[in-house]
Amino acid sequence: MSTFLAAAADGGQNIWGMILPFVLMFAVFYFLLIRPQQKKQKQRSSLLSQLKKGDKISTIGGLHGTIVELTDDTVVLRVNDTTKMTFERSAINTVITSAPASSAE
């Protein structure tokens, strides 16, 4: 009977010995890959939600312009004195200079 209990206890340790590396791998993946990616996504959505008219921005394609119109999913940029281009809001890469906050908005 005591050999049966010893074998059962040894089997329990074997299972933990097999599961522990997978738990450690998941923890490493979470802290090195998943968590930083979620943080970047939150920063990007915050940047896109804070866009306003007059901001000078750069698109993911490298085009620089000033925002003249905004909707929920599109942005109209003034590239030079006569050219206006429409982009998806998600195409905005960075805000170069932010327009001063106006009291009218």
C-alpha positions in Angstrom: 0.0 0.0 0.0 2.8 2.4 0.8 4.4 1.8 -2.6 1.1 2.7 -4.2 1.0 6.0 -2.3 4.7 6.7 -3.1 4.0 6.1 -6.9 0.9 8.3 -6.8 2.9 11.1 -5.1 5.7 10.7 -7.7 3.2 10.9 -10.5 1.9 14.2 -9.1 5.3 15.6 -9.1 5.9 14.5 -12.7 2.8 16.3 -13.9 3.9 19.5 -12.2 7.3 19.0 -13.7 5.7 18.8 -17.2 3.3 21.7 -16.7 5.7 24.2 -15.1 7.8 24.9 -18.3 4.6 25.7 -20.3 3.4 28.0 -17.6 6.7 29.8 -17.5 6.8 30.0 -21.3 3.3 31.6 -21.3 4.4 34.1 -18.7 7.5 35.1 -20.7 5.4 35.5 -23.9 2.8 37.6 -22.0 5.3 40.0 -20.5 7.6 40.2 -23.6 5.1 40.1 -26.5 1.4 40.4 -25.6 1.5 43.2 -22.9 3.8 45.6 -24.8 1.6 45.2 -28.0 -1.5 46.0 -26.0 0.2 49.1 -24.6 1.1 50.3 -28.1 -2.4 49.7 -29.3 -3.8 51.8 -26.5 -1.4 54.6 -27.3 -2.3 54.5 -31.0 -6.0 54.6 -30.4 -5.5 57.5 -27.9 -3.5 59.4 -30.6 -6.2 58.8 -33.2 -9.0 59.9 -30.9 -7.2 63.1 -30.0 -6.8 64.4 -33.6 -8.2 67.8 -34.3 -8.3 70.4 -37.0 -5.0 72.2 -37.5 -2.8 69.3 -36.4 0.2 68.8 -38.6 0.5 65.0 -39.2 2.4 62.4 -41.1 0.7 59.4 -42.7 2.0 55.8 -42.8 3.0 56.5 -46.4 5.1 59.5 -45.4 2.8 62.2 -46.6 2.9 65.4 -44.5 -0.1 67.7 -44.2 -2.5 69.7 -42.0 -5.9 68.4 -40.9 -8.7 70.5 -42.3 -11.7 68.2 -41.8 -12.4 65.2 -39.5 -15.1 62.6 -39.5 -15.3 59.3 -37.4 -13.3 57.4 -40.0 -11.8 59.8 -42.5 -9.4 62.8 -42.4 -9.0 65.5 -45.0 -5.5 66.9 -45.2 -4.3 70.1 -46.8 -1.0 69.2 -48.5 -0.3 72.6 -50.1 -2.3 75.7 -50.8 -4.6 74.0 -53.4 -4.4 70.3 -52.7 -6.6 68.4 -50.3 -6.5 64.7 -49.8 -8.8 62.3 -48.0 -7.3 59.5 -45.9 -8.6 56.9 -43.5 -8.1 57.9 -39.9 -6.1 54.7 -39.4 -3.5 56.0 -42.0 -2.2 58.6 -39.5 1.2 57.7 -38.2 2.3 60.6 -36.0 1.3 64.1 -35.0 4.2 66.4 -35.8 2.7 69.5 -34.2 -0.6 69.8 -32.4 -2.9 72.7 -33.0 -3.7 74.9 -30.0 -7.0 74.0 -28.4 -9.7 76.4 -29.5 -12.6 77.5 -27.3 -15.1 76.9 -30.1 -14.8 73.1 -29.9 
